[in-house]
Amino acid sequence: MKLTDRQIKNLKTTKERYEIWEGNGFGIRLFPTGKKSWVFMYRFNGKARRLTLGHYPQMTVAEAHAAHGQALTELEKGIDPGTNLVKFNKENRTAQTVENLANEYIEKWAKPRKRSWREDERMLRKDVIPTLGRYKAKTITRRDIVVLLDKVSERGASIAANRTLAVTRRMFNFAVERDILEISPCYNIKAPTKENRRDRLLSSEEIKAFWHGLDNASMFESTKLALRLQLVTAQRKGELVSAEWEEFDLNNGWWTIPASKAKNGNHHRVPLSPLALKLLKELKALAKDSKWLLPSPRGNNHVIPTSIDHALRNNLEKFGENTKPFTPHDLRRTAASHMTALGISRLVVSKLLNHAENSVTAVYDRHAYDQEKENALNIWAKQLERIL
C-alpha cells in the first residue's frame, strides 16, 4: 500500500500504538496521542532493528521516502543507517544557534580585534538575532539573509542594511574559520544599496557656523568638545572616543595612540597645538577622575562612537540653513583638505592621518615626521583661529 497524505490524515487513533506498512520495512507508526512517526524496520549483522526516520507532518511523505531510500543505500554499502542517524541527531541537537554563534563571534573575534565591537553587537542584537537567532546556524540559507536585509531596507535604513550584511558576513566567515560551518550563507550576496564615495568637506564659513553653533546645541559639553577636537587634530572619531588620559602628555603636548587602538595597527604620535590643549583641559575638568577622555554617563566605560554621530545629526539645524549635512568623519576630511590648501604636503598630512602605507619606500622610511606633523597642526590651529 502506497502511503499518501490523505490516508495518513484519516488514520484513527486507538488505545495502543500501531503501524501501517508500505513495504521494504517502511511504514508509519500511530500513537494513542495522535502523534505519527515514520519508521524503518531492517536487519543488520543478523539483528532486527527499528529506526525512526522522522515525525509526520514535519517530515513530509516525499521526505520520508527519500530518507528511507537513503537508509536502504547505506544498508547495501554495509553501513548501519541507525548509527548514522543517531550521530546526525546528536550533532543537530548540539549545533549552534545563530544567537550562540553571535555571542561567540563577539567574545572571540570582535572584542579582541575591533574597537567598534559594540556596534557589531548592537546590529546583531537589533536585527539578526530577533529574526534568525533561534535557528541552527547551519540551516541558514542565502535566501534567509536576503529576506533579513530586505526587512532592514524596507524600514528606510538602506545604509544600515549594508552594515548589517557586513557584520553578518564577518560572523559567518568566523563560523567557517572555526569549522562550525562548511560555507557561509552570505557568500556572493551583494550589498543592498550602492554607496557613493563621500567627499564632503566644510568651507571656512561652515566651519565657523559649526564651531559657534555648538554653543547652542542640545548635547553633552564633552561631546561638543570632542567634535571640536576632531576638527583640530584630524584624528579618527573611534580613537578619540576610546582615548584614555594616560595616552596624553599635556605638559609636552603629545597624544600617543597605542597600536591596539589605531586602525592600521601602528602606534601614532599626535602633536597637540595650543588650541587642542585648551580643549583637552576643558575635557579633563569634565572627566574628573575617570580614566577616559569621554566617560560614559552610565557605567565605567567610554561613550559609544555612534552617540557622537547621533548628537551631531540631531543638531544640524543649529549650524545654519546654509550648512549642508555632514558627519564627524567629514570633520577629519575637512581638516586634511584645508591643511593641503595651506601648502602642507600630502605626505605630512597622510602621516598625521596615520594612513597605512604599503609602498617599498614606506617600508624603509622610519622617519617619525614628528616635527613636520607638529608644524602642520600648529599652522592649521592658527588658520582655525583666523576663521573663527
C-alpha positions as CSV (number, residue, x, y, z in Angstrom):
1,M,0.0,0.0,0.0
2,K,1.4,3.4,-1.0
3,L,1.0,5.8,1.9
4,T,-0.5,9.2,1.0
5,D,-1.2,12.4,3.0
6,R,-5.0,11.7,2.7
7,Q,-4.6,8.1,4.1
8,I,-2.3,9.3,6.9
9,K,-4.7,12.1,8.0
10,N,-7.6,9.6,8.0
11,L,-5.9,7.1,10.3
12,K,-7.8,6.6,13.6
13,T,-6.0,6.5,17.0
14,T,-6.5,3.6,19.3
15,K,-5.6,2.8,22.9
16,E,-2.5,1.0,21.6
17,R,0.1,2.3,19.2
18,Y,0.2,0.5,15.8
19,E,2.0,0.6,12.5
20,I,0.8,0.8,8.9
21,W,3.4,-0.7,6.5
22,E,4.0,0.3,2.9
23,G,6.7,-2.3,2.2
24,N,10.5,-2.8,2.3
25,G,10.4,-2.2,6.0
26,F,9.0,1.3,5.6
27,G,5.9,2.5,7.4
28,I,4.2,4.9,9.8
29,R,3.5,4.4,13.5
30,L,0.5,5.9,15.1
31,F,0.5,6.7,18.9
32,P,-2.6,7.0,21.1
33,T,-1.8,10.7,21.5
34,G,-2.2,11.1,17.7
35,K,1.5,11.6,17.1
36,K,2.8,9.9,13.9
37,S,6.3,8.8,13.2
38,W,8.0,7.4,10.1
39,V,9.7,4.1,10.9
40,F,12.0,1.7,9.1
41,M,12.4,-2.0,10.1
42,Y,15.6,-3.7,8.9
43,R,18.3,-6.3,9.8
44,F,21.9,-5.5,10.3
45,N,24.5,-8.2,11.2
46,G,21.7,-10.6,11.7
47,K,19.9,-8.4,14.3
48,A,16.5,-6.8,13.8
49,R,16.5,-3.1,14.2
50,R,13.9,-0.3,14.2
51,L,14.7,3.2,13.1
52,T,12.6,6.4,13.5
53,L,13.2,8.4,10.4
54,G,11.2,11.5,11.5
55,H,7.8,12.7,12.5
56,Y,4.7,13.5,10.4
57,P,3.8,16.1,9.2
58,Q,7.1,17.9,10.0
59,M,8.7,15.2,7.7
60,T,6.5,15.1,4.6
61,V,5.7,11.9,2.7
62,A,8.2,12.7,0.0
63,E,10.9,13.5,2.6
64,A,10.2,10.2,4.4
65,H,10.5,8.2,1.2
66,A,13.9,10.0,0.5
67,A,15.1,9.1,4.0
68,H,14.0,5.5,3.5
69,G,15.8,5.4,0.2
70,Q,19.0,6.8,1.8
71,A,18.8,4.2,4.6
72,L,18.5,1.3,2.0
73,T,21.5,2.7,0.1
74,E,23.6,2.7,3.3
75,L,22.5,-0.9,4.1
76,E,23.7,-2.0,0.7
77,K,27.1,-0.5,1.5
78,G,27.3,-2.3,4.8
79,I,26.6,0.8,6.8
80,D,24.1,0.7,9.7
81,P,21.7,3.6,8.9
82,G,20.6,3.8,12.6
83,T,24.2,4.7,13.7
84,N,24.4,7.5,11.1
85,L,21.0,8.9,12.1
86,V,21.9,8.9,15.8
87,K,25.1,10.7,15.0
88,F,23.3,13.2,12.9
89,N,20.6,13.8,15.5
90,K,23.2,14.3,18.2
91,E,25.1,16.8,16.0
92,N,21.9,18.6,15.3
93,R,20.9,18.9,18.9
94,T,24.3,20.3,19.9
95,A,24.6,22.5,16.8
96,Q,24.9,26.2,17.5
97,T,22.0,28.5,17.0
98,V,22.6,31.9,15.3
99,E,22.3,33.6,18.7
100,N,25.0,31.3,20.2
101,L,27.2,32.0,17.1
102,A,26.7,35.7,17.5
103,N,27.8,35.6,21.2
104,E,30.9,33.6,20.3
105,Y,31.8,35.9,17.5
106,I,31.6,39.0,19.7
107,E,33.6,37.4,22.5
108,K,36.3,35.6,20.5
109,W,36.7,37.7,17.3
110,A,35.2,41.2,17.6
111,K,36.2,42.2,21.1
112,P,39.9,41.2,20.7
113,R,40.2,42.8,17.2
114,K,37.8,45.7,16.9
115,R,37.5,48.9,18.8
116,S,33.9,49.2,17.4
117,W,32.8,45.7,18.6
118,R,29.9,47.3,20.5
119,E,28.5,48.5,17.1
120,D,28.8,44.9,15.8
121,E,26.9,43.6,18.9
122,R,24.3,46.3,18.5
123,M,23.5,45.5,14.9
124,L,23.4,41.7,15.6
125,R,21.0,42.2,18.5
126,K,18.8,44.7,16.7
127,D,18.1,42.8,13.5
128,V,19.9,39.5,13.1
129,I,19.2,37.7,16.4
130,P,15.5,38.7,16.6
131,T,15.0,37.3,13.1
132,L,17.4,34.3,12.9
133,G,18.6,33.8,16.4
134,R,16.6,30.7,17.3
135,Y,17.6,28.8,14.2
136,K,20.6,26.5,13.8
137,A,23.4,28.4,12.1
138,K,23.9,25.5,9.7
139,T,20.3,25.7,8.4
140,I,20.5,29.4,7.4
141,T,20.3,29.9,3.7
142,R,21.2,32.8,1.3
143,R,17.5,33.4,1.0
144,D,17.2,33.9,4.8
145,I,20.0,36.5,4.6
146,V,18.4,38.3,1.7
147,V,15.0,38.4,3.5
148,L,16.7,39.8,6.6
149,L,18.4,42.6,4.6
150,D,15.1,43.4,2.8
151,K,13.4,43.9,6.2
152,V,16.1,46.4,7.2
153,S,16.0,48.2,3.9
154,E,12.2,48.4,3.9
155,R,12.1,50.5,7.1
156,G,14.1,53.1,5.3
157,A,17.5,52.1,6.6
158,S,19.3,51.2,3.4
159,I,22.8,52.0,4.6
160,A,22.1,50.1,7.8
161,A,21.3,47.1,5.6
162,N,24.8,47.3,4.1
163,R,26.3,47.5,7.6
164,T,24.2,44.5,8.7
165,L,25.3,42.5,5.8
166,A,29.0,43.3,6.6
167,V,28.8,42.2,10.2
168,T,26.7,39.1,9.4
169,R,29.1,38.1,6.7
170,R,32.0,38.5,9.1
171,M,30.2,36.4,11.7
172,F,29.5,33.6,9.3
173,N,33.1,33.7,8.0
174,F,34.2,33.4,11.6
175,A,32.0,30.2,11.8
176,V,33.7,28.8,8.7
177,E,37.1,29.6,10.1
178,R,36.3,27.7,13.3
179,D,34.8,24.7,11.4
180,I,31.3,25.4,12.7
181,L,30.1,25.7,9.1
182,E,31.4,24.5,5.8
183,I,30.2,27.5,3.8
184,S,28.8,30.9,4.7
185,P,25.2,31.7,3.6
186,C,26.4,35.2,2.9
187,Y,28.6,34.0,0.0
188,N,28.2,36.1,-3.1
189,I,25.4,38.3,-1.6
190,K,25.9,41.9,-2.8
191,A,25.2,45.0,-0.6
192,P,21.6,46.1,-0.9
193,T,22.4,49.7,-1.5
194,K,25.1,51.3,-3.6
195,E,27.1,53.9,-1.5
196,N,28.6,56.9,-3.0
197,R,32.2,57.8,-2.1
198,R,32.0,60.7,0.4
199,D,33.8,63.9,-0.5
200,R,32.0,66.3,1.9
201,L,34.2,69.0,3.5
202,L,33.2,72.1,5.3
203,S,34.1,75.6,3.9
204,S,35.5,78.3,6.1
205,E,32.0,79.7,6.5
206,E,30.6,76.3,7.5
207,I,33.4,75.7,10.0
208,K,32.6,79.0,11.7
209,A,28.9,78.2,11.8
210,F,29.6,74.7,13.1
211,W,32.0,75.8,15.8
212,H,29.8,78.6,17.2
213,G,26.6,76.7,16.6
214,L,27.8,74.0,19.0
215,D,27.3,76.6,21.8
216,N,23.6,76.3,21.4
217,A,23.4,72.6,20.5
218,S,21.5,70.1,22.7
219,M,24.3,67.7,23.6
220,F,26.7,67.0,26.4
221,E,29.5,69.6,26.8
222,S,32.0,66.7,26.4
223,T,30.5,65.8,23.0
224,K,30.8,69.4,21.8
225,L,34.5,69.5,22.8
226,A,35.1,66.1,21.2
227,L,33.7,67.3,17.9
228,R,35.9,70.4,18.0
229,L,38.9,68.4,19.0
230,Q,38.4,66.1,16.0
231,L,38.4,69.1,13.7
232,V,41.6,70.5,15.4
233,T,43.6,67.2,15.4
234,A,42.2,65.5,12.3
235,Q,42.1,62.1,14.1
236,R,39.5,59.3,13.9
237,K,36.4,59.5,15.9
238,G,36.8,56.0,17.2
239,E,40.3,56.8,18.5
240,L,39.0,59.9,20.2
241,V,36.1,58.1,21.8
242,S,38.3,55.3,23.2
243,A,41.1,57.5,24.3
244,E,42.4,57.3,27.9
245,W,44.1,60.1,29.8
246,E,47.3,58.1,30.2
247,E,47.8,58.5,26.4
248,F,48.2,62.3,26.7
249,D,51.3,64.2,27.8
250,L,49.7,67.6,28.3
251,N,53.0,69.1,29.6
252,N,54.9,68.4,26.4
253,G,51.9,68.5,24.0
254,W,51.6,64.9,22.7
255,W,48.9,62.3,22.3
256,T,50.2,58.8,21.7
257,I,47.6,56.4,20.2
258,P,48.6,52.8,21.0
259,A,48.8,50.3,18.3
260,S,46.0,48.3,19.8
261,K,43.6,51.2,19.2
262,A,45.0,52.6,15.9
263,K,43.1,51.4,12.8
264,N,46.2,50.3,10.9
265,G,47.8,48.6,14.0
266,N,50.6,51.1,14.2
267,H,51.1,53.4,17.2
268,H,50.7,57.0,16.3
269,R,52.0,60.2,17.9
270,V,49.8,63.3,17.5
271,P,51.2,66.7,18.3
272,L,48.8,68.9,20.3
273,S,48.5,72.5,19.2
274,P,47.7,75.2,21.8
275,L,44.1,75.1,20.6
276,A,44.0,71.3,21.1
277,L,45.5,71.6,24.6
278,K,42.8,74.2,25.6
279,L,40.1,71.8,24.5
280,L,41.7,68.9,26.4
281,K,42.0,70.8,29.6
282,E,38.3,71.6,29.4
283,L,37.6,67.9,28.8
284,K,39.8,66.9,31.8
285,A,37.7,69.2,34.0
286,L,34.5,67.4,32.9
287,A,36.0,63.9,33.1
288,K,37.1,64.4,36.7
289,D,38.7,61.2,38.0
290,S,37.7,59.0,35.0
291,K,40.5,57.3,33.1
292,W,38.5,58.0,29.9
293,L,38.7,61.2,27.8
294,L,34.9,60.8,27.2
295,P,33.5,58.8,30.0
296,S,30.0,57.3,29.6
297,P,27.3,58.8,31.8
298,R,26.3,55.2,32.5
299,G,28.9,52.6,33.7
300,N,32.6,52.7,33.8
301,N,33.3,52.7,30.1
302,H,33.7,55.4,27.4
303,V,30.8,56.7,25.4
304,I,29.9,54.6,22.3
305,P,31.1,56.0,19.0
306,T,27.6,56.2,17.5
307,S,26.5,58.6,20.2
308,I,28.7,61.3,18.6
309,D,27.0,60.7,15.3
310,H,23.6,60.9,16.8
311,A,24.3,64.1,18.7
312,L,25.6,65.8,15.6
313,R,22.8,64.6,13.3
314,N,20.2,65.7,15.9
315,N,21.6,69.3,15.9
316,L,22.4,70.0,12.3
317,E,19.8,72.9,12.2
318,K,21.9,74.7,14.9
319,F,24.6,75.3,12.3
320,G,22.6,77.5,10.0
321,E,20.5,76.9,6.9
322,N,23.5,77.3,4.6
323,T,25.4,74.5,6.2
324,K,24.7,71.2,4.4
325,P,24.5,67.9,6.5
326,F,27.9,66.4,7.5
327,T,29.2,63.7,9.8
328,P,32.1,63.5,12.3
329,H,34.3,61.8,9.7
330,D,33.8,64.8,7.4
331,L,35.5,67.0,10.1
332,R,38.6,64.8,9.7
333,R,38.5,65.2,5.9
334,T,37.9,68.9,6.3
335,A,41.0,69.4,8.4
336,A,43.1,67.3,6.0
337,S,41.8,69.2,2.9
338,H,42.3,72.7,4.5
339,M,45.9,71.7,5.5
340,T,46.9,70.7,2.0
341,A,45.3,74.0,0.8
342,L,47.6,75.8,3.2
343,G,50.6,74.3,1.4
344,I,51.3,71.4,3.8
345,S,52.5,68.3,1.8
346,R,50.2,65.4,1.2
347,L,52.8,63.1,2.7
348,V,52.8,65.0,6.0
349,V,49.0,65.1,6.1
350,S,49.0,61.4,5.4
351,K,51.3,60.9,8.4
352,L,49.0,63.0,10.5
353,L,46.0,60.9,9.5
354,N,48.0,57.7,10.2
355,H,47.1,56.2,6.9
356,A,48.6,52.8,6.2
357,E,51.4,52.8,3.5
358,N,52.3,49.7,1.6
359,S,55.0,51.0,-0.8
360,V,58.5,49.8,-0.8
361,T,59.7,53.3,0.2
362,A,57.4,53.3,3.2
363,V,59.0,50.0,4.4
364,Y,62.4,51.7,4.6
365,D,61.3,55.1,5.7
366,R,61.5,55.1,9.5
367,H,61.5,58.8,10.0
368,A,58.8,59.7,12.6
369,Y,57.8,63.1,11.0
370,D,57.1,64.4,14.5
371,Q,58.4,67.9,13.7
372,E,56.6,68.1,10.4
373,K,53.3,67.0,12.0
374,E,53.7,69.5,14.8
375,N,54.3,72.3,12.4
376,A,51.3,71.3,10.3
377,L,48.9,71.2,13.2
378,N,50.1,74.5,14.5
379,I,49.5,76.1,11.1
380,W,46.1,74.5,11.0
381,A,45.2,75.7,14.5
382,K,46.2,79.3,13.6
383,Q,44.1,79.1,10.4
384,L,41.2,77.9,12.5
385,E,41.5,80.8,14.9
386,R,41.5,83.2,11.9
387,I,38.3,81.5,10.5
388,L,36.6,81.8,13.9
